[in-house]
Amino acid sequence: MILGCLMLMYTLPGWSQSAPAEEENIPYLVTFGSNADCSWGDDDFCQIFFLQIPTTQTEPIYIRVFDPDTGGELDEGKGEFNTKVRFSVYGGNGCYTHEDAKNVDPVGNYRSGNLLASKSFGTSNRYDNGWYTFGPFNPQEGEYVEKFDGRVFKIIAQGETGDDGNLYSYYLSTHSKENREIEGGNLFTFEYTFRLSNNQNNVSQIYPYVDDRTISIKISNFDWDNDGFIRIVSVAKNGELCPVSGEDNWIHKEFKIIEEERNTSIEVQFIKNRTQRINNNNVVLTVQNQYGEMMPFFVVPIGGIPVYNPRIRMRVIER
């Protein structure tokens, strides 16, 4: 248990505590209004992130949202903007540990825990290219989770009305008006819904964590739209390709996990189409283990960025 806690609290020097992280090379998260067409790249109009706070943090924390309204320069309109998205912050017992909270579909009691703050943002553009801050929150208001040796909060962005795309990002901060990192803090999600860069030379990456019980993973992506290819890098995988989805559909691929890959992060890379320009592509990605349990994507990769080690021998794992 001590080793597990140390691994989960691992942070990289200079790695930003934003979602998406600057180092992931992903411009924004995206959530569409509840009346949107899924073919625009959001399968359920809801995104849940968890905020991991170490027990050493005793001062108040803040959750900052960049450009939370819909209708400005960054957002994706479908005709006249008409969308509202609600951001809600939860803490307390069950905030993270309730099974519905870790489900990638917004069903059941996914709003588990104590509601600490909530605000709906429409088309006023008051926060266009600006920040809205939730908090202050006492770290003790989060749910204590032993394996993290810390407390966890939850923030849900959910489309309430309309059919436009709200592009935004988060920052976990110790200050209400500035982005100041929490030492040992992290953010993670079980379903990553995000906007790819329009730059054809761009390579983005996210980092699911593989624990010591995992012997295989299933990677699923939604609405890739022929925007290049997806490949997997780990200490034992040197760029294995993952099949990509078409418009408004999911596609899945299973990968075996060997012993050396357990208790490490895997890098999922998104390489843009270099011959055909695809703009404003929104993508959803999930990873689950052999038990069907969803695996978390940490914005600060646990154990560090994986580096392929050709000395590791690949071998078949009997099930």
C-alpha positions as CSV (number, residue, x, y, z in Angstrom):
1,M,0.0,0.0,0.0
2,I,2.8,2.4,0.8
3,L,4.4,1.8,-2.7
4,G,1.0,2.3,-4.3
5,C,0.5,5.6,-2.5
6,L,3.9,6.8,-3.5
7,M,3.3,5.9,-7.1
8,L,-0.1,7.7,-7.2
9,M,1.3,10.8,-5.6
10,Y,4.2,11.0,-8.1
11,T,4.4,14.4,-9.9
12,L,6.6,15.6,-12.7
13,P,8.6,18.8,-12.1
14,G,7.0,21.7,-14.0
15,W,4.1,19.6,-15.2
16,S,1.0,21.9,-15.1
17,Q,-2.1,21.1,-13.0
18,S,-4.5,22.0,-15.7
19,A,-7.0,19.8,-17.7
20,P,-5.9,19.4,-20.4
21,A,-2.3,19.7,-19.3
22,E,-0.2,22.0,-21.4
23,E,2.1,19.1,-22.0
24,E,-0.7,16.9,-23.4
25,N,-0.8,19.3,-26.4
26,I,-4.6,19.3,-26.4
27,P,-6.2,22.7,-26.8
28,Y,-9.5,22.3,-24.8
29,L,-12.0,20.0,-23.2
30,V,-15.4,20.1,-25.0
31,T,-19.0,19.5,-23.8
32,F,-22.0,20.0,-26.1
33,G,-25.5,21.1,-25.2
34,S,-28.1,18.4,-24.4
35,N,-29.8,18.8,-27.8
36,A,-26.7,18.4,-29.9
37,D,-26.0,15.7,-32.5
38,C,-23.5,13.1,-31.3
39,S,-21.8,13.3,-34.7
40,W,-20.2,16.5,-33.6
41,G,-17.9,14.5,-31.3
42,D,-19.6,14.3,-27.8
43,D,-21.3,11.0,-27.0
44,D,-23.2,12.0,-23.9
45,F,-22.9,15.8,-23.3
46,C,-21.3,15.3,-19.9
47,Q,-17.7,15.2,-18.6
48,I,-16.6,14.3,-15.1
49,F,-13.1,15.2,-13.7
50,F,-11.7,14.3,-10.3
51,L,-9.3,16.5,-8.4
52,Q,-6.7,14.8,-6.2
53,I,-5.5,16.8,-3.2
54,P,-2.7,15.5,-1.0
55,T,-3.2,15.3,2.8
56,T,-0.3,17.7,3.2
57,Q,-2.5,20.5,1.7
58,T,-4.1,22.4,4.5
59,E,-4.8,25.8,2.9
60,P,-7.9,26.4,0.8
61,I,-8.0,25.3,-2.8
62,Y,-9.8,26.7,-5.9
63,I,-11.1,25.1,-9.1
64,R,-10.7,27.6,-12.0
65,V,-12.6,27.2,-15.3
66,F,-11.3,28.9,-18.4
67,D,-14.0,30.3,-20.8
68,P,-17.0,28.4,-19.2
69,D,-19.7,30.2,-21.2
70,T,-20.8,29.2,-24.7
71,G,-20.9,31.6,-27.7
72,G,-17.5,33.2,-27.8
73,E,-14.4,33.0,-29.9
74,L,-13.4,29.5,-28.8
75,D,-16.7,27.7,-28.9
76,E,-18.3,25.7,-31.7
77,G,-21.6,27.0,-32.8
78,K,-24.4,25.3,-34.8
79,G,-26.3,28.3,-36.1
80,E,-27.1,30.9,-33.4
81,F,-25.6,30.0,-30.0
82,N,-28.3,28.7,-27.7
83,T,-26.4,26.5,-25.2
84,K,-26.1,26.3,-21.4
85,V,-23.6,24.1,-19.6
86,R,-23.7,23.6,-15.9
87,F,-20.5,23.1,-13.9
88,S,-20.9,21.5,-10.4
89,V,-18.4,20.7,-7.7
90,Y,-18.8,17.8,-5.3
91,G,-17.0,16.5,-2.2
92,G,-17.7,14.3,0.7
93,N,-18.3,10.6,1.1
94,G,-19.0,8.8,-2.2
95,C,-17.9,11.7,-4.3
96,Y,-15.3,9.4,-5.9
97,T,-15.9,5.9,-4.4
98,H,-19.5,5.5,-5.6
99,E,-19.4,3.2,-8.6
100,D,-21.7,5.4,-10.6
101,A,-19.2,8.3,-10.3
102,K,-16.6,6.3,-12.2
103,N,-19.0,5.1,-14.9
104,V,-18.4,6.8,-18.3
105,D,-22.1,7.2,-18.9
106,P,-24.0,9.8,-16.9
107,V,-26.5,7.4,-15.4
108,G,-27.5,6.5,-11.8
109,N,-26.0,8.4,-8.9
110,Y,-23.0,9.9,-10.8
111,R,-23.6,13.2,-8.9
112,S,-22.7,11.3,-5.7
113,G,-21.3,13.2,-2.7
114,N,-22.1,16.6,-1.3
115,L,-22.8,19.4,-3.8
116,L,-20.4,22.3,-2.8
117,A,-21.0,24.7,-5.7
118,S,-22.8,24.9,-9.0
119,K,-23.3,27.5,-11.8
120,S,-24.9,27.4,-15.2
121,F,-23.2,29.4,-18.0
122,G,-25.0,30.5,-21.1
123,T,-24.2,32.8,-24.0
124,S,-23.4,36.0,-22.2
125,N,-19.7,35.9,-23.1
126,R,-18.9,37.5,-19.8
127,Y,-16.1,34.9,-19.4
128,D,-15.1,34.7,-23.0
129,N,-11.3,34.0,-22.9
130,G,-11.5,34.6,-19.1
131,W,-11.6,32.6,-15.9
132,Y,-14.4,31.8,-13.4
133,T,-13.3,30.5,-10.0
134,F,-15.1,28.0,-7.8
135,G,-14.1,28.1,-4.1
136,P,-12.5,28.5,-1.7
137,F,-12.8,24.9,-0.6
138,N,-11.4,23.4,2.6
139,P,-9.3,20.3,1.5
140,Q,-11.2,18.4,4.3
141,E,-14.4,18.8,2.2
142,G,-13.1,16.3,-0.3
143,E,-13.5,12.5,0.1
144,Y,-10.5,10.8,1.7
145,V,-9.3,7.9,-0.6
146,E,-6.6,5.7,1.0
147,K,-4.9,4.6,-2.2
148,F,-4.3,8.3,-3.1
149,D,-3.3,9.2,0.5
150,G,-5.3,12.3,-0.2
151,R,-8.8,13.7,-0.7
152,V,-10.8,13.9,-3.9
153,F,-13.2,16.4,-5.3
154,K,-15.3,16.1,-8.4
155,I,-16.4,18.6,-11.1
156,I,-19.1,17.8,-13.6
157,A,-19.7,19.8,-16.8
158,Q,-23.1,18.9,-18.3
159,G,-24.9,20.3,-21.2
160,E,-28.4,21.6,-20.1
161,T,-29.8,23.0,-23.3
162,G,-28.8,23.9,-26.8
163,D,-26.7,22.1,-29.5
164,D,-23.4,24.0,-29.5
165,G,-20.0,22.9,-28.3
166,N,-18.5,24.6,-25.2
167,L,-14.7,24.5,-25.2
168,Y,-13.1,25.1,-21.8
169,S,-10.3,24.0,-19.5
170,Y,-9.6,23.6,-15.8
171,Y,-6.9,24.6,-13.4
172,L,-6.4,23.3,-9.8
173,S,-5.0,26.3,-7.9
174,T,-4.1,27.6,-4.4
175,H,-5.2,31.1,-5.5
176,S,-8.6,32.6,-6.6
177,K,-7.2,34.9,-9.2
178,E,-4.1,33.2,-10.4
179,N,-3.1,29.7,-11.5
180,R,-0.8,28.4,-8.7
181,E,-0.1,24.7,-8.5
182,I,-1.0,22.6,-5.5
183,E,2.1,20.6,-4.6
184,G,1.3,16.9,-5.2
185,G,-2.0,17.7,-6.7
186,N,-3.4,16.0,-9.9
187,L,-6.6,15.8,-12.0
188,F,-8.0,12.7,-13.7
189,T,-11.0,11.4,-15.7
190,F,-12.3,8.1,-16.9
191,E,-13.7,9.5,-20.2
192,Y,-11.7,12.1,-22.0
193,T,-13.7,14.3,-24.4
194,F,-11.5,16.9,-26.0
195,R,-10.8,19.0,-29.1
196,L,-7.8,18.1,-31.3
197,S,-5.6,20.9,-32.6
198,N,-6.2,22.1,-36.2
199,N,-2.4,22.1,-36.8
200,Q,-1.6,19.1,-39.0
201,N,1.9,18.8,-37.5
202,N,0.4,18.4,-34.0
203,V,0.8,15.3,-31.9
204,S,-1.3,15.1,-28.7
205,Q,-1.0,12.5,-25.9
206,I,-2.9,11.4,-22.8
207,Y,-1.9,8.9,-20.1
208,P,-4.1,6.1,-18.7
209,Y,-2.6,4.4,-15.6
210,V,-2.2,0.6,-15.6
211,D,-2.4,-0.9,-12.1
212,D,-1.0,-4.2,-10.9
213,R,-4.2,-6.2,-11.5
214,T,-4.4,-5.5,-15.2
215,I,-3.5,-8.1,-17.8
216,S,-5.3,-6.6,-20.8
217,I,-6.9,-3.3,-21.7
218,K,-9.5,-2.3,-24.2
219,I,-9.0,1.2,-25.8
220,S,-12.2,2.7,-27.3
221,N,-12.4,5.9,-29.3
222,F,-15.4,7.8,-30.7
223,D,-15.9,10.0,-33.7
224,W,-12.3,10.2,-34.9
225,D,-13.3,11.4,-38.4
226,N,-10.3,10.2,-40.4
227,D,-8.0,12.7,-38.6
228,G,-4.8,10.7,-38.8
229,F,-4.0,7.8,-36.5
230,I,-3.8,6.7,-32.9
231,R,-0.8,4.8,-31.5
232,I,0.1,3.3,-28.1
233,V,3.5,3.7,-26.4
234,S,4.6,2.0,-23.2
235,V,7.8,0.6,-21.7
236,A,7.0,-2.5,-23.9
237,K,5.1,-1.1,-26.8
238,N,6.8,1.0,-29.4
239,G,4.0,2.7,-31.2
240,E,1.4,0.0,-31.7
241,L,-1.5,1.3,-33.8
242,C,-5.1,1.5,-32.6
243,P,-8.0,1.4,-35.1
244,V,-9.8,4.6,-35.4
245,S,-13.6,5.3,-35.4
246,G,-15.6,7.0,-38.1
247,E,-18.3,9.7,-37.6
248,D,-20.7,9.1,-34.7
249,N,-19.4,5.6,-33.9
250,W,-17.2,3.8,-31.4
251,I,-14.4,1.4,-32.2
252,H,-12.5,-0.8,-29.8
253,K,-9.1,-2.6,-29.6
254,E,-7.7,-4.9,-27.0
255,F,-4.0,-4.9,-26.0
256,K,-2.3,-7.4,-23.8
257,I,-0.4,-6.0,-20.8
258,I,2.8,-7.7,-19.6
259,E,4.3,-7.5,-16.1
260,E,6.7,-4.6,-16.9
261,E,3.8,-2.4,-17.9
262,R,1.9,-2.8,-14.7
263,N,2.1,0.1,-12.2
264,T,3.0,2.4,-15.1
265,S,1.3,4.9,-17.4
266,I,0.7,4.3,-21.0
267,E,0.9,7.0,-23.6
268,V,-1.9,7.3,-26.1
269,Q,-0.8,9.5,-29.0
270,F,-3.0,11.3,-31.5
271,I,-1.2,12.0,-34.8
272,K,-3.0,14.4,-37.1
273,N,-3.8,13.7,-40.8
274,R,-0.9,15.2,-42.7
275,T,-2.5,15.0,-46.2
276,Q,-6.0,16.2,-45.5
277,R,-6.8,19.1,-43.2
278,I,-9.5,18.2,-40.5
279,N,-10.6,21.2,-38.4
280,N,-12.5,21.3,-35.2
281,N,-12.3,17.5,-34.5
282,N,-13.8,16.5,-31.2
283,V,-12.9,13.0,-29.9
284,V,-13.9,10.8,-26.9
285,L,-11.5,8.1,-25.5
286,T,-11.9,5.5,-22.8
287,V,-9.7,2.6,-21.5
288,Q,-10.9,-0.4,-19.5
289,N,-9.3,-3.4,-18.0
290,Q,-10.2,-7.1,-18.4
291,Y,-12.9,-6.7,-15.6
292,G,-14.6,-3.9,-17.5
293,E,-13.4,-1.4,-15.0
294,M,-12.6,2.1,-16.4
295,M,-9.0,3.2,-16.1
296,P,-8.1,6.8,-15.1
297,F,-6.3,9.3,-17.3
298,F,-4.1,11.5,-15.1
299,V,-3.0,14.9,-16.4
300,V,0.3,14.4,-14.5
301,P,1.2,10.8,-15.6
302,I,1.7,8.5,-12.7
303,G,5.3,7.2,-12.7
304,G,6.3,9.6,-15.4
305,I,6.1,9.5,-19.2
306,P,6.6,5.9,-20.4
307,V,9.8,5.3,-22.4
308,Y,10.0,2.2,-24.6
309,N,12.6,-0.2,-23.4
310,P,13.6,-2.7,-26.2
311,R,15.3,-4.9,-23.6
312,I,11.9,-5.9,-22.2
313,R,10.9,-9.2,-23.8
314,M,7.3,-9.5,-25.0
315,R,5.6,-12.7,-24.0
316,V,2.2,-14.3,-24.2
317,I,0.2,-14.2,-21.0
318,E,-2.1,-17.2,-20.5
319,R,-5.5,-16.4,-19.2
